[in-house]
Amino acid sequence: MMDMLQGLHQRVSTPQLTEPAPDAEQLEKMFQAALRAPDHARLRPWRFLTISGEARHALGEVFAKAALAEKPDLAPEAITRFKGLPLRAPLLVALICQVKQHPKVPAVEQQLSVGAAAQNILNAAYALGVGAMWRTGAVNYHPETAKGLGLSENEQLLGFIYMGTPGGSAKKQEPLETKDYVTSWQG
């Protein structure tokens, strides 16, 4: 395992993913990292679905149905593209926020908590040598997709983490200057 700060400074998304998918031990480590995300009032607003094998084809059908619900005259090539989206990786993890009513924790804080859990998954994947990329898009937020995944009324899909073995070469990331993004507020 790499040094934690080194991993945080070097982590990149991996868009090209091939077999094999992460194994059960790697997934357990990633999900344990996710469960340590900041969580106001310990609501644990996260839920994750793993999607692999033939289930990816079923998810592609869900995506196509959502796209067609939005645009019924969608070209056949576009429908085929939507069906193929989940096939870009051997494993997908659906990021689901279970919004809970709480007097001190609004929905946005719960969504941010799931986002932090997702980032922990991405960081753990990188440390384990697993390629990963968080993907979203219009079909991710469509009601047909939520319905197809069996989400409850209080649940929101926040995207998918695509995982597998890194394919191709990683993009070289130039270091960013913190001074371009950080200033001191003087009140």
N, C-alpha and C positions, 0 to 999 in steps of 0.2 A: 504494500500500500504506500502510496506517495505521501509526502508531507502535506498536511492539510492546506496551509497557505499557498504552497506551490500549486496544488490542484485548483484552488479557488482562482488563482491568478491566471491559470492556463486553460481552464475548461472552455471547450467549444462545443457547439452543436454539431451533430454528425448527420447530414442529410442522406448519405448513401449507406444503407444498412443491409447486411446479408445474414444468412444462417451462419452459425447457430444463434439462437436467442439466448439470453442469459438463463442460467440454470436456477434451480429452486433455491440453492444456497445464496447465490448472488441476489436474487429477488428478495429473499428474506432480509438481507443486509440493507437493501435499498428501501424496503418498506419500514424497517426499524428506524432508518434515518428520517423517513417521512414523518413518522409518529413523534419525532422530537421537535417538530416545527412550533413556533410561537403560537399560543392558543389561549386567548383571553377567556377566563372562566372555565377552562378545561372542557369546552363543549365538544371537542373532537369532531369538527364539522366535516371531516373528510371521509370519503369512501372511494375505493379504487376497484375497477373491473379490469381483469387481464383478458386480452383477446388474442388468440393465436390459432394456428392451423386453419381449419375450415370456417371457424367463427369469423375470420377476417373477410371471407367472401360474403357471409351474412351481413356483416357491418357495411360492406360495399353496397349491398342491396338497400340497406337503410339509408345510406348517403344518397343513393340515386333517387329513392322515394322522396326524400326531403328536398332535393334539388328540383324534382318534377313538381312537387307541391308549390314551390316558389315560382317556377317557370314551366308551365305545362307543355310549351312548344319547344322544349330543349332538344337540340340536335342529338342524333344517335351517338355521335362521337363524344359529345360532352357527357352523356349518360354513361358510356363506357369508361370515361376518365374517372367519374365519381365512383363507379364500382371498383376501380383499380386502386383508389387512394390507400385503403388499408393494406394493400399488398406490398407497400414500399418497405415494410419491415417484418421480421418474423414474429414480433410481439408488440402489442400496443397496450398501454395502460390508460384507461379512461379516468380522468380526474373529475370527481363529483363532489360538489359542495352540498351538504345536507344543512340547509339553513334552519336554525332553531330559534324560536322566540326567546329573547332574553332582554331584560330591561337595560342592561349596560353594554351589550354586545350586538351592534347592528349587523345586518347582513353583509355589508361591505367588509367589516373586520373578519367575518367568517370566510369570505371569499379570499381575502388576503392570506389568511391562515392556510387555506388549501394551496394557494400560490406558493407559500413558503414551503409547504410539504413537497410540492412538485419540484421546487428548486433543490431541496435536499435529495430527492430521488436522482435528479440530474447530476448533482455533485457526487453522490455515492456511485452512480453508474460510471462516471468519468474515473473516479479513484479505482474502480474495479476493472477498468479497461473495456467497459461495455459502451458501445456507441449509443447515443440517445439524442432525440430532438423533440421538443415540445411543439406540437402543431395545433393550429386552430383553423378557423374558416367559417364561412356563413352556415354551412351544413352542421357544424358543431353546435350552433346555438338554435337551430331550428327545432320547433316542437315535435316534428316527426322523428328526429334523431333521439330526443329524450324519450319519446314513446317507444321507439324501437329498442332502446336499451333498457326499458322497464323502469325508468326513473319515476319517483314519487313526485307529488305536487310541490313538495318543499325542497326538491333537489335540482341543482343546476349543473350542467356539463360545462366544465371550464377548459376542455381540450383533451388532447391525447399526447402521451409521451410514446413515441415510436422508439423501439429498442432492437438492437441486434449487434452483430459484429461489424465494426467500422469497415466500410468499403472505400476504396480510393484513398487519396491523400487528404489530410486535414488542411483546411484553409489556414494560412498563416495569419495570425491576428497581431496587428501592430499594437503595442502598448498605448493606452490612452493616458493623457495627462489629467491627473485629478484636478489640477487648478482650473481646467476648462469646465468642471462640473460642480466644484465645491467652493462656496464663498462663506464668509463669516457675516452673520446678521448682527447688526450693531444696535438694533432697537431704536 
